[in-house]
Amino acid sequence: MAKPPIETPADPVGPIDTPATASRPRPGVWIIQRLAASFAHPNFRNLWLAAFTSAVGTWMQRFAQQWLILTLTGSAFFLGLDAFLGELPLLLFTLIGGVIADRHDRRHLLIASQSLQMVSALTLTVIVFFDVAQVHHILALSFVTGLAQAFGGPAFQSMIPSLVPRSTLPNAIALNSIQFNLSRWLVL
């Protein structure tokens, strides 16, 4: 005949390693894992790094354009006009860009937007290198860059939910805000 198992009295404090706490990492590691949960998804990670690189380039271009305008004209009016022409397309065309992003391939729209911004930056580089830069060139490039951003921004924002599961979407949105502000901080 088998002996019944010996029961021990329950520990009033509870066991040291319960299943719930045994799998949880140390508090500092857990916080980092939670902050970077969306980076576990390679497509989001790649898009985030590309967006961060692009944002750094955009901030550098804006800073260089403003410095160039101030050097060429010494006029605060032209600095304001440059900022206005860079933001005007965002005001006028972002809603249209959102409709187009909903109806067409967002990836292709984003690639076209980034390519147009890159061409604008390279054009600015060339006209400065050959010392033929004039204010109207810079103002036109600001408008073209803003136009590209008006169509690329909605495509980028609407791609994020398709790259991460719903449970990590708030984290992905927060990381997107971090990359934008971090790129601005690095340049300025």
Stockholm file with secondary structure:
# STOCKHOLM 1.0

chainA/1-188         MAKPPIETPADPVGPIDTPATASRPRPGVWIIQRLAASFAHPNFRNLWLAAFTSAVGTWMQRFAQQWLILTLTGSAFFLGLDAFLGELPLLLFTLIGGVIADRHDRRHLLIASQSLQMVSALTLTVIVFFDVAQVHHILALSFVTGLAQAFGGPAFQSMIPSLVPRSTLPNAIALNSIQFNLSRWLVL
#=GR chainA/1-188 SS CCCCCCCCCCCSSCCSSCHHHHSSCCHHHHHHHHHTGGGGSHHHHHHHHHHHHHHHHHHHHHHHHHHHHHHHHCCHHHHHHHHHHHHHHHHHHHHHHHHHHHHSCHHHHHHHHHHHHHHHHHHHHHHHHTTCCCHHHHHHHHHHHHHHHHHHHHHHHHHHHHHSCGGGHHHHHHHHHHHHHHHHHHHC
#=GC SS_cons         CCCCCCCCCCCSSCCSSCHHHHSSCCHHHHHHHHHTGGGGSHHHHHHHHHHHHHHHHHHHHHHHHHHHHHHHHCCHHHHHHHHHHHHHHHHHHHHHHHHHHHHSCHHHHHHHHHHHHHHHHHHHHHHHHTTCCCHHHHHHHHHHHHHHHHHHHHHHHHHHHHHSCGGGHHHHHHHHHHHHHHHHHHHC
//
